[in-house]
């Protein structure tokens, strides 16, 4: 028998299950959009209908249904295999390599063309698309599924789309008019046929435009036949021969740019800042010219094919972005230095508080520019290489693990960087400030992302984590007022004449140029014990360096005065014993008796 309380629990569980079920059903369309290819290739193929699969044995997510596939073309030859993505691409490339473009055309979907193609036009489009794929796409065969449902059985359970059937696959990205264009495979099921994998209609519709952008150049028609035959790594012989020549030409162009900038540097010697800009810009300009020339040659004039293009394009793009970033940073760094040399005074002078503040702000600005340049450069590289398209979903899927690992591994570095930003905004320390760090006194020389460099009095450098100055108390002797009081403590005898010492101390201060007269000379007895009293002499100076020198000189003079002029002020150790007076009287009486006996004998 079910009790009312049990019924309540059952209703609660049933309600939760229904909510979860409806949420899952609502998420199915959104999840379908996240599948590779989403729904775009099939939706654009024409004749597709999701509802038409409602009565089929298998779910419609396995393919897109079409009335017919390429009805204007002859029937595909017997034995043509198109049942899996890998077999379909192997069949397409094998037919194209033996120049059988009529068979290769059977691996394409022509539904999006304005007019149904004739067999001749279909063969021509197959030839053009083959040349684009051969030149610009590096197919990763192990990752291309060899199942009819395109399920990746080797993928880890945490990988995106692991165990999920797919009806569209992207082979790669090709640039067209400044934007990336995807090369798709899609799975179609004709009304009276078996499902097959073919090159998607969207890709076929762009075949001519892609061929005009990435196809063979005019000069290749004049090359001998032997140079166009494929050799190592599937590359034509002319590319294997031409790559070293292009490298030599790019290096020569970079060297000439380096020399020209150096010559310009000699002509602007009278302007120091222009001379420094030219000197620091030589290497970035040389890298930019060399890599830019090679990029132009290999992408426009002498386009390389798939494997070589896949290796050279990211490398060249990375060098170009590095050169631009490095050049911008060097020029801005010089401009900031010129500004600092003109408007920032000597920060070693404690009175130059505004100069220390300005120099600290310039240091913060320099770090922010470096960080911004790094982020912009990395973003440009990701956008140009389309890494966000290929890696975005994977990164999102593994974001939790990456965040956990990165958080543990880099928590100290990230903590210091955040502390650096906090110091830059709040300015508890500034460049040039006098600070005391764990008993060591020195001046702040640099404030970097992760550490602060302190130059201590003996010219050693202390490297202190930035986080220390945020999470621990420390002494900043010049954050508000550079003036500092450095007292001298001496132990003196109780008979010391404090009034006389006060006059001597005041006279010493008036004769010393480091005394800033901000505080009146002052002597205080601050402690005592059984043997002596502790006397403190207070004095002030304009800054920490002057205060230390004044402290040492006054201590020396006071000790000399007490030792030579006021002997009674030196502390003494007194020893007393019980019965001392009686013992003294007995000794005197004994001495008198001995004297009298000696006189009587004489």
ChimeraX attribute file (.defattr): number of C-alpha atoms within 10 A of each C-alpha:
attribute: neighborCount
match mode: 1-to-1
recipient: residues
	/A:1	4
	/A:2	6
	/A:3	7
	/A:4	9
	/A:5	9
	/A:6	11
	/A:7	11
	/A:8	11
	/A:9	11
	/A:10	12
	/A:11	12
	/A:12	11
	/A:13	12
	/A:14	12
	/A:15	12
	/A:16	11
	/A:17	12
	/A:18	11
	/A:19	12
	/A:20	12
	/A:21	12
	/A:22	10
	/A:23	11
	/A:24	12
	/A:25	11
	/A:26	11
	/A:27	11
	/A:28	11
	/A:29	11
	/A:30	11
	/A:31	12
	/A:32	14
	/A:33	12
	/A:34	14
	/A:35	18
	/A:36	17
	/A:37	19
	/A:38	18
	/A:39	16
	/A:40	14
	/A:41	22
	/A:42	25
	/A:43	15
	/A:44	14
	/A:45	21
	/A:46	16
	/A:47	15
	/A:48	19
	/A:49	15
	/A:50	13
	/A:51	10
	/A:52	13
	/A:53	16
	/A:54	11
	/A:55	9
	/A:56	9
	/A:57	7
	/A:58	10
	/A:59	11
	/A:60	18
	/A:61	15
	/A:62	19
	/A:63	26
	/A:64	26
	/A:65	24
	/A:66	21
	/A:67	16
	/A:68	14
	/A:69	22
	/A:70	20
	/A:71	12
	/A:72	12
	/A:73	17
	/A:74	12
	/A:75	11
	/A:76	14
	/A:77	10
	/A:78	6
	/A:79	6
	/A:80	15
	/A:81	17
	/A:82	22
	/A:83	19
	/A:84	21
	/A:85	27
	/A:86	20
	/A:87	19
	/A:88	24
	/A:89	23
	/A:90	15
	/A:91	19
	/A:92	26
	/A:93	19
	/A:94	15
	/A:95	20
	/A:96	21
	/A:97	13
	/A:98	9
	/A:99	13
	/A:100	16
	/A:101	25
	/A:102	23
	/A:103	22
	/A:104	28
	/A:105	28
	/A:106	28
	/A:107	27
	/A:108	25
	/A:109	24
	/A:110	28
	/A:111	23
	/A:112	17
	/A:113	14
	/A:114	8
	/A:115	8
	/A:116	15
	/A:117	17
	/A:118	13
	/A:119	16
	/A:120	13
	/A:121	13
	/A:122	25
	/A:123	21
	/A:124	17
	/A:125	25
	/A:126	27
	/A:127	21
	/A:128	23
	/A:129	27
	/A:130	21
	/A:131	20
	/A:132	24
	/A:133	24
	/A:134	19
	/A:135	21
	/A:136	22
	/A:137	19
	/A:138	18
	/A:139	15
	/A:140	9
	/A:141	12
	/A:142	9
	/A:143	11
	/A:144	19
	/A:145	19
	/A:146	18
	/A:147	15
	/A:148	21
	/A:149	22
	/A:150	23
	/A:151	18
	/A:152	19
	/A:153	13
	/A:154	12
	/A:155	13
	/A:156	11
	/A:157	10
	/A:158	10
	/A:159	15
	/A:160	18
	/A:161	20
	/A:162	14
	/A:163	16
	/A:164	14
	/A:165	17
	/A:166	23
	/A:167	26
	/A:168	29
	/A:169	24
	/A:170	16
	/A:171	20
	/A:172	17
	/A:173	20
	/A:174	20
	/A:175	16
	/A:176	16
	/A:177	10
	/A:178	8
	/A:179	11
	/A:180	16
	/A:181	16
	/A:182	18
	/A:183	23
	/A:184	21
	/A:185	27
	/A:186	25
	/A:187	27
	/A:188	27
	/A:189	20
	/A:190	18
	/A:191	13
	/A:192	9
	/A:193	12
	/A:194	10
	/A:195	21
	/A:196	20
	/A:197	29
	/A:198	25
	/A:199	28
	/A:200	29
	/A:201	25
	/A:202	24
	/A:203	21
	/A:204	24
	/A:205	17
	/A:206	17
	/A:207	23
	/A:208	18
	/A:209	15
	/A:210	22
	/A:211	19
	/A:212	13
	/A:213	18
	/A:214	24
	/A:215	21
	/A:216	19
	/A:217	14
	/A:218	9
	/A:219	9
	/A:220	13
	/A:221	10
	/A:222	8
	/A:223	11
	/A:224	10
	/A:225	10
	/A:226	10
	/A:227	15
	/A:228	15
	/A:229	12
	/A:230	14
	/A:231	13
	/A:232	8
	/A:233	10
	/A:234	13
	/A:235	19
	/A:236	17
	/A:237	16
	/A:238	18
	/A:239	21
	/A:240	17
	/A:241	11
	/A:242	13
	/A:243	16
	/A:244	11
	/A:245	12
	/A:246	19
	/A:247	15
	/A:248	14
	/A:249	15
	/A:250	22
	/A:251	19
	/A:252	15
	/A:253	21
	/A:254	24
	/A:255	18
	/A:256	15
	/A:257	21
	/A:258	21
	/A:259	14
	/A:260	15
	/A:261	20
	/A:262	17
	/A:263	13
	/A:264	14
	/A:265	22
	/A:266	12
	/A:267	12
	/A:268	14
	/A:269	12
	/A:270	10
	/A:271	10
	/A:272	11
	/A:273	16
	/A:274	18
	/A:275	18
	/A:276	18
	/A:277	19
	/A:278	21
	/A:279	19
	/A:280	21
	/A:281	23
	/A:282	20
	/A:283	18
	/A:284	23
	/A:285	23
	/A:286	24
	/A:287	27
	/A:288	22
	/A:289	22
	/A:290	26
	/A:291	25
	/A:292	20
	/A:293	20
	/A:294	25
	/A:295	22
	/A:296	12
	/A:297	15
	/A:298	21
	/A:299	17
	/A:300	13
	/A:301	14
	/A:302	20
	/A:303	21
	/A:304	27
	/A:305	25
	/A:306	19
	/A:307	17
	/A:308	20
	/A:309	18
	/A:310	15
	/A:311	11
	/A:312	16
	/A:313	17
	/A:314	15
	/A:315	13
	/A:316	20
	/A:317	18
	/A:318	19
	/A:319	17
	/A:320	23
	/A:321	20
	/A:322	20
	/A:323	22
	/A:324	18
	/A:325	17
	/A:326	22
	/A:327	21
	/A:328	16
	/A:329	19
	/A:330	19
	/A:331	19
	/A:332	16
	/A:333	20
	/A:334	16
	/A:335	16
	/A:336	17
	/A:337	17
	/A:338	15
	/A:339	13
	/A:340	16
	/A:341	12
	/A:342	9
	/A:343	11
	/A:344	17
	/A:345	16
	/A:346	13
	/A:347	22
	/A:348	18
	/A:349	15
	/A:350	22
	/A:351	16
	/A:352	15
	/A:353	22
	/A:354	12
	/A:355	22
	/A:356	24
	/A:357	19
	/A:358	18
	/A:359	23
	/A:360	21
	/A:361	17
	/A:362	17
	/A:363	22
	/A:364	20
	/A:365	15
	/A:366	17
	/A:367	18
	/A:368	14
	/A:369	16
	/A:370	19
	/A:371	13
	/A:372	12
	/A:373	18
	/A:374	17
	/A:375	12
	/A:376	14
	/A:377	19
	/A:378	15
	/A:379	14
	/A:380	15
	/A:381	18
	/A:382	16
	/A:383	13
	/A:384	18
	/A:385	18
	/A:386	17
	/A:387	12
	/A:388	14
	/A:389	13
	/A:390	13
	/A:391	12
	/A:392	11
	/A:393	17
	/A:394	15
	/A:395	15
	/A:396	11
	/A:397	15
	/A:398	13
	/A:399	12
	/A:400	11
	/A:401	11
	/A:402	12
	/A:403	11
	/A:404	10
	/A:405	12
	/A:406	12
	/A:407	13
	/A:408	9
	/A:409	11
	/A:410	11
	/A:411	12
	/A:412	14
	/A:413	17
	/A:414	16
	/A:415	16
	/A:416	22
	/A:417	19
	/A:418	17
	/A:419	22
	/A:420	26
	/A:421	18
	/A:422	15
	/A:423	20
	/A:424	20
	/A:425	11
	/A:426	10
	/A:427	15
	/A:428	15
	/A:429	24
	/A:430	29
	/A:431	25
	/A:432	26
	/A:433	25
	/A:434	27
	/A:435	24
	/A:436	16
	/A:437	18
	/A:438	8
	/A:439	9
	/A:440	12
	/A:441	19
	/A:442	25
	/A:443	24
	/A:444	22
	/A:445	20
	/A:446	17
	/A:447	23
	/A:448	19
	/A:449	21
	/A:450	19
	/A:451	21
	/A:452	23
	/A:453	19
	/A:454	27
	/A:455	21
	/A:456	19
	/A:457	12
	/A:458	8
	/A:459	9
	/A:460	10
	/A:461	16
	/A:462	18
	/A:463	13
	/A:464	15
	/A:465	22
	/A:466	25
	/A:467	22
	/A:468	15
	/A:469	20
	/A:470	16
	/A:471	9
	/A:472	7
	/A:473	9
	/A:474	16
	/A:475	16
	/A:476	20
	/A:477	21
	/A:478	21
	/A:479	17
	/A:480	8
	/A:481	13
	/A:482	20
	/A:483	19
	/A:484	20
	/A:485	20
	/A:486	18
	/A:487	20
	/A:488	17
	/A:489	16
	/A:490	18
	/A:491	18
	/A:492	22
	/A:493	20
	/A:494	18
	/A:495	13
	/A:496	18
	/A:497	13
	/A:498	16
	/A:499	10
	/A:500	10
	/A:501	18
	/A:502	16
	/A:503	11
	/A:504	14
	/A:505	22
	/A:506	16
	/A:507	12
	/A:508	16
	/A:509	20
	/A:510	13
	/A:511	9
	/A:512	12
	/A:513	11
	/A:514	20
	/A:515	21
	/A:516	19
	/A:517	14
	/A:518	13
	/A:519	12
	/A:520	12
	/A:521	19
	/A:522	13
	/A:523	20
	/A:524	13
	/A:525	15
	/A:526	10
	/A:527	11
	/A:528	14
	/A:529	8
	/A:530	8
	/A:531	13
	/A:532	20
	/A:533	19
	/A:534	16
	/A:535	19
	/A:536	17
	/A:537	22
	/A:538	18
	/A:539	27
	/A:540	25
	/A:541	24
	/A:542	19
	/A:543	21
	/A:544	22
	/A:545	21
	/A:546	19
	/A:547	21
	/A:548	17
	/A:549	13
	/A:550	24
	/A:551	22
	/A:552	13
	/A:553	13
	/A:554	19
	/A:555	17
	/A:556	11
	/A:557	14
	/A:558	17
	/A:559	14
	/A:560	12
	/A:561	16
	/A:562	16
	/A:563	13
	/A:564	8
	/A:565	10
	/A:566	15
	/A:567	13
	/A:568	15
	/A:569	20
	/A:570	17
	/A:571	17
	/A:572	12
	/A:573	8
	/A:574	7
	/A:575	5
	/A:576	6
	/A:577	6
	/A:578	7
	/A:579	8
	/A:580	9
	/A:581	9
	/A:582	9
	/A:583	10
	/A:584	10
	/A:585	11
	/A:586	11
	/A:587	10
	/A:588	10
	/A:589	11
	/A:590	10
	/A:591	11
	/A:592	11
	/A:593	10
	/A:594	10
	/A:595	11
	/A:596	10
	/A:597	10
	/A:598	9
	/A:599	8
	/A:600	7
	/A:601	6
	/A:602	5
